[in-house]
């Protein structure tokens, strides 16, 4: 490890470098400054991509890089530490893109001796990466190319055993559908902004690791004591039983009651058939078993099986976002049908959120007469029409007919179709909005507008707090809460690279994480230090977007037009829509709190505070145009 002094634990000390064009494998010592000043996960991803990417490259060019990054707590005895971050320049948005995924890959990488993998180039033929403590090999994947994610993982397990960690891509990413994700363990997905698609462009079908070395810990006794204390707290929590029964699926009923359940392409916030696809119905009638990631103390995975109709016997892992976007958002009110659609998406390796948005967008355009039966190649699109929806998804995966347009994401599809289409494209910066309608939730709309990867709840799921605080209020408290959650959810957890759900769902005290960090690494960081680093990461992510776009507009931080222009017509919030004036007030306050100018560009003084010298040069260049 570079730098003075030795790191006692947490990080294992090496980054693996893979150049697929040159078929070159290298090991790089982990720089101590990268570890201590950027922590891991998202922090490493943005720093590496910022430092190493040529500005303005096409995301699908070989020169783009994919970063697979663990954190200092990943793979240890810390509860819910089975996370890994996947990141790249996004083919869907053109900006910074990442996602985390719960799997066994993170700890298997670290037990193989690597904290992260950086991948560049393009293989001459399909390959996959095999990583162990003894060898790293670029292996032929010609026999896997074209196969579903499920088939691929089965074959990899037959070849390498069940004791592996892996991420794989499916035919959707191979065909360069812009919202291809990576899949692990038959249904866990990550990398919404098209990280799987970047791997597809590189002809990299999978990354597979099998490790057996210990991950060092600075103070083993303290780490064990803290882990035991946390597990005991979580499993004795009054909400624990319902959580393991339903996981995030309980949010269907909550969203219906709060009038935020995405329905008919985010036209409404309530769905008449919500009970058929809700958490209670799933738990009582469809759930086979619960699944958890590595070291999970509160498993949230719902493995479900269709019981009735033509898809009887089909199984898939589902959660709230899957069901909201491939259920109510496209008018599907049958759990059996929702399970089938999730299975199709997972096998194809497509993001269920973006896919549900693309399908909903197409149905609304068809019903409004903006696209015709001729443009859909004879498909009669309608809410809940399973035959048409399945056919449409198949065309998206294969990029055929209208599917070729929808494979680009709703922003680019709307631009291609033209006319009124843009009004019904539900996205921010090109990333489709995840499953919360914000006609009457301005703080959550701000969360989507200012998310550093495009519209995603991962960074600041503020909507539950907003319902309690007062959805009608427009004040600095809402802005401060959005930033607070971004520091915690998008900063602390994404850099330590552990699951945020113990804190969110069962109110685990955040002060445990500095204690765990000290026990594992030997370094004593207060929460404020993590928040400072999180703010640095957010500023660098923002300037990454500015650098790649070559300019910046305030409008890029606006939520979808529909929420401003087309009011809800059903439910307790009927008649409500976002106020442009109120949203601008929130955005002004957000920029001020962040130290950004009125267009959302970080001020020189802000970047100086974080020591982001190279970012200053980019901002100065933009400011002079």
Order of alpha helices (4+ residues) and beta strands (2+ residues): beta-beta-alpha-alpha-beta-beta-beta-alpha-beta-beta-beta-alpha-beta-alpha-beta-beta-alpha-beta-alpha-alpha-alpha-beta-beta-beta-alpha-alpha-alpha-alpha-alpha-alpha-beta-beta-alpha-alpha-alpha-alpha-alpha-alpha-alpha-alpha-alpha-alpha-alpha
